[in-house]
């Protein structure tokens, strides 16, 4: 009876190969659905304004270079300066956020002190506060210290990133043995040297993941830069895209808008392509308790 039941149960179950094929098909379908919108954006970026008014198509046109030329020769928008501004703000935010969040996580992980749990809980509680709630007070503070229309309010607050801190701490608990830190201290290494020469190299997968995520979040950030930046030469790409989109109807060219959006997301796609393996490695390492 047991053998017959086992044979009957096996007969209704899928083999490993069949389940793998189903998984691959599902992943391919979802990948194509995600990539379809990027492809559609690329197609629209290669079409003219008149062609866009004609309707939908999946065939690229031949107006990509013309749209790019018109975009860069738009006297109302400093496109190159906007690219440099976005890259500078995103790079600085990503670098400082990952470094100081890792340092904060190291302090919480490696040391035992009074109110340690309270500090950890407080940092996590900050994640529950939306940026929009504190925007009014933030702008008032910037006016009082004369930091409006500056990159500093876009970079310095990004250093305090509770989500990055939490991920770094979880990664340390899984991949950074405290015995290694004790050995470094016995050998006479200072705390800063231990952090920079031992902890940071071991945290490369985690810093790569959070660096990419912080870079992309800052690159796509519109809300805070729109409130702080007023001068055209200091505006970032999301603000310039909104400015181009809200232009006068007679001067409005949707082809330029599509090309501009395509240019804005292209660096992000390149970053994900080159950092994809490190992102997967960092996420899987941080998710497994070593």
C-alpha positions in Angstrom: 0.0 0.0 0.0 2.9 2.4 0.9 4.6 1.7 -2.4 1.4 2.2 -4.4 0.7 5.4 -2.6 4.2 6.6 -3.2 4.0 5.8 -6.9 0.6 7.5 -7.2 1.9 10.6 -5.3 5.0 10.8 -7.5 2.9 10.5 -10.6 1.0 13.7 -9.9 4.1 15.7 -9.0 6.2 17.6 -11.5 9.8 16.7 -12.1 12.6 19.0 -11.3 13.2 19.7 -14.9 9.6 20.6 -15.6 9.5 23.0 -12.6 12.7 24.6 -13.8 11.2 25.1 -17.2 8.0 26.7 -15.8 10.2 29.0 -13.6 12.3 30.1 -16.5 9.2 30.8 -18.7 7.7 32.8 -15.9 10.9 34.8 -15.4 11.2 35.4 -19.2 7.6 36.6 -19.4 8.0 39.1 -16.5 11.3 40.3 -17.8 9.8 41.0 -21.2 6.9 42.9 -19.6 9.3 45.0 -17.6 11.6 45.7 -20.6 8.6 46.5 -22.9 8.1 49.9 -21.4 11.8 50.8 -21.8 11.6 49.7 -25.4 8.5 51.8 -26.0 10.3 54.8 -24.5 13.2 54.2 -26.8 10.9 54.0 -29.8 9.1 57.2 -28.9 12.5 58.9 -28.4 13.3 58.1 -32.1 10.1 59.6 -33.5 9.2 63.1 -34.5 6.5 65.2 -32.9 4.2 64.6 -36.0 4.7 60.9 -35.8 3.9 60.8 -32.1 0.6 62.5 -32.8 -0.3 59.8 -35.3 -0.5 57.1 -32.6 1.2 54.0 -31.2 3.9 51.9 -33.0 6.6 49.4 -32.1 9.0 50.3 -35.0 11.8 52.8 -34.2 12.0 55.9 -36.4 15.0 57.9 -37.7 14.6 61.1 -35.7 16.7 60.2 -32.7 19.7 62.3 -33.6 17.5 65.2 -34.6 15.6 65.0 -31.2 19.0 64.8 -29.4 20.3 67.9 -31.4 17.1 69.9 -30.7 17.3 68.9 -27.0 20.9 70.0 -26.5 20.3 73.2 -28.5 17.4 74.2 -26.4 18.3 77.6 -25.1 15.9 77.4 -22.2 17.4 74.3 -20.7 21.1 73.7 -19.6 21.0 69.9 -20.4 24.8 69.2 -19.9 24.9 71.2 -16.7 21.8 69.3 -15.4 23.6 66.0 -16.1 26.6 67.1 -14.2 24.5 68.4 -11.3 22.6 65.2 -11.0 25.7 63.1 -11.2 27.5 65.2 -8.6 24.6 65.1 -6.1 23.9 61.4 -6.7 27.6 60.3 -6.4 28.2 62.4 -3.3 25.0 61.2 -1.6 25.7 57.5 -2.4 29.3 57.6 -1.2 28.7 59.5 2.0 25.5 57.6 2.8 27.1 54.2 2.5 30.2 55.1 4.4 28.6 56.8 7.4 25.7 54.3 7.5 28.3 51.5 7.6 30.1 53.4 10.4 27.0 53.8 12.4 26.0 50.2 11.9 29.5 49.2 13.0 29.2 51.2 16.2 25.8 49.6 17.0 27.1 46.1 16.1 30.6 46.1 17.6 30.1 48.0 20.9 27.9 47.4 24.0 26.8 50.6 25.6 23.9 52.0 27.6 20.7 52.7 25.6 22.0 50.7 22.7 18.6 49.2 21.9 16.9 52.6 22.3 19.3 54.2 19.8 18.7 51.3 17.3 14.9 51.6 17.7 15.1 55.4 17.3 17.0 55.2 14.1 14.5 52.7 12.7 11.6 54.8 13.8 12.9 57.7 11.6 12.2 55.5 8.6 8.5 55.9 9.3 8.6 59.7 8.9 7.9 60.7 5.3 10.1 63.5 3.7 7.0 65.5 2.9 6.0 65.8 6.6 9.3 67.6 7.5 9.5 69.7 4.2 8.1 72.9 5.7 10.5 73.0 8.7 13.4 71.9 6.5 12.8 74.8 4.1 12.5 77.3 7.0 15.8 76.0 8.4 17.5 76.4 5.0 16.4 80.0 4.7 17.6 80.8 8.2 21.1 79.4 7.5 21.2 80.8 3.9 21.5 77.4 2.1 18.7 77.8 -0.4 19.7 77.1 -4.0 22.6 75.0 -2.9 23.6 71.3 -3.3 24.5 71.0 0.4 20.8 70.4 1.5 20.6 67.6 -1.1 23.8 65.8 0.0 24.3 66.3 3.7 20.8 65.0 4.9 21.3 62.0 2.7 24.1 60.9 5.0 21.6 59.9 7.6 19.9 57.0 5.9 18.1 54.6 8.3 17.3 52.1 5.6 21.0 51.8 4.6 22.0 51.6 8.2 19.6 48.8 8.9 20.8 46.8 5.9 24.5 47.3 6.9 23.9 46.1 10.4 22.0 43.0 9.2 24.9 42.3 6.8 27.5 42.7 9.6 25.6 40.2 11.8 25.7 37.7 9.0 29.2 38.1 7.7 31.4 40.0 10.2 32.6 37.9 13.1 33.3 39.9 16.2 36.4 37.6 16.8 38.0 39.3 13.8 37.5 42.7 15.4 38.9 41.5 18.7 42.0 40.1 16.9 42.6 43.5 15.2 42.3 45.3 18.6 44.8 42.8 20.2 47.2 43.5 17.3 47.1 47.2 18.2 44.9 48.5 15.4 42.8 51.6 16.2 39.1 51.7 15.7 39.2 53.9 12.6 41.9 51.7 11.1 39.9 48.5 11.9 36.9 50.0 10.3 38.6 51.2 7.1 41.0 48.3 6.5 39.0 45.4 7.8 35.3 46.1 8.0 34.9 48.1 4.8 36.7 45.5 2.6 34.5 42.8 4.0 31.4 44.9 3.4 32.1 45.4 -0.3 28.9 43.5 -1.5 26.7 45.5 0.9 28.3 48.8 0.1 27.9 48.1 -3.6 24.2 47.3 -3.2 23.4 50.3 -1.0 25.6 52.5 -3.1 23.7 51.7 -6.2 20.3 52.1 -4.5 21.3 55.4 -3.0 22.7 56.7 -6.3 19.5 55.8 -8.1 17.3 57.3 -5.4 19.2 60.5 -5.5 19.3 60.6 -9.3 15.5 60.2 -9.5 14.8 62.6 -6.6 12.5 65.4 -7.6 10.7 66.6 -4.5 13.5 68.1 -2.4 15.5 69.6 -5.4 12.4 71.2 -6.7 11.9 73.0 -3.3 15.5 74.0 -2.8 17.0 74.7 -6.3 15.9 77.9 -8.0 18.7 78.8 -10.5 18.6 77.0 -13.9 22.3 76.2 -13.8 21.9 74.3 -10.5 18.8 72.3 -11.4 19.0 68.5 -11.7 17.5 66.3 -14.4 14.1 65.6 -12.9 13.4 69.3 -12.5 14.6 70.0 -16.1 12.3 67.3 -17.4 9.4 68.8 -15.6 10.3 72.2 -16.9 10.4 70.9 -20.5 7.1 69.0 -20.0 5.4 72.2 -18.7 6.5 74.4 -21.5 4.1 76.5 -23.6 1.8 74.4 -25.9 3.1 76.1 -29.0 6.7 75.3 -28.1 6.0 71.9 -26.6 7.8 69.0 -28.3 6.9 65.6 -26.8 9.7 64.0 -28.9 12.3 66.0 -26.9 10.6 65.0 -23.7 10.9 61.3 -24.6 14.5 61.7 -25.6 15.3 63.6 -22.3 13.6 60.9 -20.2 15.6 58.2 -22.1 18.8 60.1 -21.5 17.9 60.4 -17.8 17.3 56.7 -17.2 20.2 55.5 -19.4 22.9 56.0 -16.7 20.7 54.1 -14.2 20.4 51.2 -16.6 24.1 51.2 -17.2 24.8 51.1 -13.5 22.4 48.2 -13.0 24.0 46.3 -15.9 27.5 46.6 -14.6 26.6 46.2 -10.9 23.9 43.5 -11.3 26.0 40.6 -10.0 27.3 42.5 -7.0 23.7 43.6 -6.2 22.5 40.0 -6.3 25.6 38.8 -4.3 25.1 41.5 -1.7 21.4 40.9 -1.3 21.8 37.1 -0.9 24.8 37.4 1.5 22.9 39.8 3.7 19.8 37.6 3.7 21.6 34.5 5.0 22.6 34.2 8.6 26.2 32.9 8.5 
